[in-house]
Amino acid sequence: MLDSVLDYFQSLEQRPLERLGFLVGGLLFFWILEGAIPLTSLHYKRNKLRHASVNFAFTLIHLVLHTGLAVLIVQLSDWCRSTEFGLVYWMSAGIGWTILIGVLALDFSSWLVHWVMHNQPTLWRFHVIHHSDTKVDVTTGLRHHPGDSLLRGIFFLLLIFVSGAPMYSVMIYQTLVVLSTAFTHANIALPKKIDAAISWILVSPNMHKVHHHWKQPHTDSNYGAVFSFWDRLLGTWSHLPTEQIQYGLDRYYPGEKDESLKDLMTFPFRKGSE
């Protein structure tokens, strides 16, 4: 049983349609759930499909970039295995520990690159595009400028190098983060006690919505992707009642242009966009 699971994830990178299935399946599930148990009533500029189309455009660009990054990911992971380089080999970790170390290392890469983008002005220009969405729903998790996506890929490769994560561990994490991203951005209302309980280990919807609040310092908190304990351990955890949360940015990017694909793509390269 375990061997079958490992074999499935070991070769999942070679089956793009199946990987796309996790992405689309997660989106559709939470899209439907948003309609059934919405956290708040989102008044879209035109309609939900128009809003989604802008965010899907960024997703298509990301998928093209990931195709190139995937080659490097596979090559680096295979190199680590052939040279026995990385934490999982230095610790002679068994399968369970190898999965755990790889998943935690890659999730830390997500936390770290997110923190860096918020604290480095030039990189923040690219990440602003994600925060400029004034109607946060399940599709917002797809809204990343290509520059943002490339930087995430670099940090991802760095933590594969450090951890030595084999491909089955890499793909288990990538599947987790795709589903987690849909879950945490979805406009769904969970019972507050359940959401709070989830947030002790995993990033919950209400926890991540704080990160999309328009005003700092709340914007500069809750950087986690899958696991919430990085923020708790590293002092970047923040709480705000959901009824007080307002999406968007208090400066940097005009809210009325949050659905202009041309402006969103060119914004990081404009003078004075910090």
C-alpha positions in Angstrom: 0.0 0.0 0.0 2.7 2.5 1.1 4.8 1.5 -1.9 1.9 2.2 -4.3 1.4 5.7 -2.7 5.1 6.5 -3.0 5.2 5.3 -6.6 2.1 7.5 -7.4 3.6 10.7 -6.0 7.1 9.9 -7.2 5.9 10.1 -10.9 3.1 12.6 -10.4 5.2 15.4 -11.9 5.2 13.4 -15.2 1.4 13.5 -15.3 0.4 17.1 -15.7 -3.3 16.4 -16.3 -3.6 14.6 -12.9 -1.8 17.5 -11.2 -4.2 19.9 -12.9 -7.0 17.8 -11.6 -6.1 18.5 -8.0 -6.0 22.3 -8.8 -9.3 22.3 -10.7 -11.0 19.9 -8.3 -10.0 22.0 -5.3 -11.2 25.2 -7.0 -14.5 23.7 -8.0 -15.2 22.2 -4.5 -14.6 25.5 -2.7 -16.2 27.6 -5.4 -19.4 25.6 -4.7 -18.9 25.8 -1.0 -18.6 29.6 -1.2 -22.1 29.7 -2.6 -23.4 27.5 0.2 -21.7 29.0 3.2 -20.2 32.4 2.3 -18.2 34.2 4.9 -19.2 37.6 3.5 -21.2 39.0 0.6 -18.7 40.0 -2.0 -20.0 42.7 -4.4 -18.0 42.1 -7.5 -17.3 45.0 -9.9 -19.0 43.1 -12.7 -19.6 39.5 -11.7 -17.8 36.6 -10.1 -16.7 35.1 -13.5 -15.1 38.3 -14.6 -13.2 38.5 -11.4 -12.1 34.9 -11.7 -11.0 35.4 -15.3 -8.4 37.9 -14.2 -7.0 35.6 -11.6 -7.1 32.6 -14.0 -5.0 34.6 -16.4 -2.2 34.7 -13.8 -2.6 31.0 -13.2 -2.1 30.1 -16.9 1.2 32.1 -16.9 2.2 30.4 -13.7 1.6 27.0 -15.2 3.8 27.8 -18.2 6.6 29.0 -15.8 6.2 25.9 -13.6 6.7 23.7 -16.7 10.2 25.1 -16.9 10.8 25.0 -13.2 9.6 21.4 -13.0 12.6 20.3 -15.0 15.0 21.9 -12.5 13.0 20.5 -9.6 13.2 16.9 -10.9 16.9 17.3 -11.8 17.8 18.7 -8.4 15.8 16.1 -6.4 17.4 13.3 -8.5 20.9 14.8 -7.9 20.3 15.0 -4.2 19.3 11.3 -4.3 22.3 10.2 -6.4 24.8 12.1 -4.3 23.0 11.5 -1.0 23.0 15.3 -0.4 20.6 16.9 2.1 19.1 16.4 5.5 17.1 13.3 4.7 20.3 11.5 3.7 22.6 12.9 6.4 20.0 11.8 9.0 19.5 8.4 7.3 15.8 9.1 7.5 13.2 6.4 6.9 10.3 6.9 4.6 8.0 8.6 7.1 10.7 11.0 8.3 11.7 11.7 4.7 8.2 12.7 3.9 7.9 14.8 7.0 11.3 16.6 6.6 10.6 17.3 2.9 7.1 18.6 3.5 8.2 20.8 6.4 11.2 22.1 4.6 9.2 23.1 1.5 6.5 24.6 3.6 9.1 26.7 5.4 10.3 27.8 1.9 6.8 29.1 1.3 6.7 31.0 4.6 10.2 32.4 4.1 9.8 33.7 0.5 6.5 35.2 1.6 8.1 37.0 4.5 11.0 38.2 2.2 8.6 39.6 -0.4 6.8 41.6 2.3 10.0 43.0 3.7 12.1 43.7 0.5 10.6 46.7 -1.4 11.6 45.6 -4.9 10.1 42.2 -4.4 7.0 43.7 -2.7 6.1 45.4 -6.0 5.5 42.0 -7.5 3.7 40.5 -4.5 1.4 43.6 -4.3 -0.6 42.1 -7.2 -1.8 39.3 -4.9 -2.9 41.7 -2.2 -4.5 44.1 -4.6 -7.6 41.8 -4.9 -10.4 43.6 -3.1 -12.7 40.6 -3.4 -10.9 37.6 -1.8 -12.3 34.3 -2.9 -11.0 30.9 -3.9 -9.5 32.3 -7.1 -7.4 34.9 -5.3 -5.0 32.1 -4.3 -4.1 31.9 -8.1 -3.3 35.6 -8.4 0.5 35.8 -8.5 2.5 38.0 -10.8 5.1 36.0 -12.8 7.9 37.7 -10.9 6.3 36.5 -7.7 6.0 32.9 -9.1 9.6 32.8 -10.2 10.9 33.9 -6.8 8.8 31.2 -5.1 10.4 28.7 -7.4 13.9 29.8 -6.5 13.1 29.4 -2.8 11.5 26.1 -3.4 14.6 24.8 -5.2 16.8 26.1 -2.3 14.9 24.1 0.3 14.9 21.0 -1.9 18.7 21.4 -2.0 18.9 21.8 1.8 16.5 19.0 2.6 17.3 16.6 -0.2 13.6 16.0 -0.6 12.9 13.1 -3.0 10.2 13.6 -5.7 7.5 11.8 -3.8 7.9 14.2 -0.9 8.0 17.2 -3.2 4.8 16.1 -4.9 3.0 15.3 -1.7 3.8 18.9 -0.6 2.7 20.4 -3.9 -0.6 18.6 -3.7 -1.1 19.8 -0.1 -0.3 23.4 -0.9 -2.6 23.5 -3.9 -5.5 22.3 -1.8 -4.5 24.5 1.2 -4.4 27.6 -1.0 -7.9 27.0 -2.3 -9.1 26.3 1.3 -7.5 29.3 2.9 -8.6 31.9 0.3 -12.1 30.5 -0.1 -14.9 32.9 1.0 -16.4 30.3 3.4 -17.8 30.6 6.9 -16.6 27.9 9.2 -17.8 27.8 12.8 -15.3 30.1 14.7 -14.3 27.4 17.2 -13.5 24.9 14.4 -11.5 27.5 12.4 -9.6 28.5 15.6 -8.9 24.8 16.4 -7.6 24.2 12.8 -5.3 27.3 13.0 -3.2 25.7 15.8 -1.7 23.4 13.2 -2.9 24.3 9.7 -3.5 27.7 8.2 -7.3 28.3 8.4 -9.5 30.6 6.3 -10.0 33.1 9.0 -6.3 33.2 9.9 -5.3 33.8 6.3 -8.0 36.4 5.7 -6.2 38.6 8.3 -3.2 38.6 5.9 -5.4 40.1 3.2 -6.7 43.0 5.5 -6.1 46.3 3.8 -4.1 47.9 6.6 -0.7 47.1 8.1 0.6 45.6 10.3 -2.1 42.9 9.7 -1.0 42.6 6.1 2.5 41.8 7.3 1.4 38.7 9.3 0.2 35.1 8.9 2.6 34.2 6.1 2.0 30.4 6.3 0.9 28.3 3.3 0.0 24.9 4.8 1.1 24.9 8.5 0.4 27.8 10.9 3.1 27.0 13.4 5.8 28.9 11.5 3.9 32.2 12.2 3.4 31.3 15.9 7.0 30.3 16.4 8.5 33.2 14.5 6.3 35.9 15.9 4.3 36.8 12.8 0.9 35.4 13.9 -1.9 37.9 14.1 -5.6 37.8 14.8 -8.5 40.0 13.7 -12.2 39.3 13.9 -13.5 38.5 10.4 -16.2 41.3 10.7 -13.4 43.8 10.9 -11.5 42.6 7.9 -11.4 44.7 4.7 -9.6 43.4 1.6 -7.1 45.2 -0.6 -4.4 47.7 0.2 -4.3 51.1 1.9 -1.7 52.3 -0.5 0.6 51.0 -3.3 -2.1 50.0 -5.8 -5.5 51.6 -6.6 -8.4 49.4 -5.6 -10.5 50.5 -8.7 -7.9 48.8 -11.0 -7.7 45.4 -9.2 -9.3 43.8 -12.3 -7.2 45.4 -14.9 -4.8 42.7 -16.2 -2.6 45.1 -18.1 -2.1 47.4 -15.2 -1.5 44.5 -12.8 1.1 43.0 -15.1 3.0 46.2 -15.7 2.7 47.7 -12.2 5.9 46.3 -10.7 8.0 47.9 -13.5 6.5 51.4 -13.1 8.6 54.1 -11.4 7.4 54.9 -7.9 5.4 51.6 -7.5 6.9 50.9 -4.0 
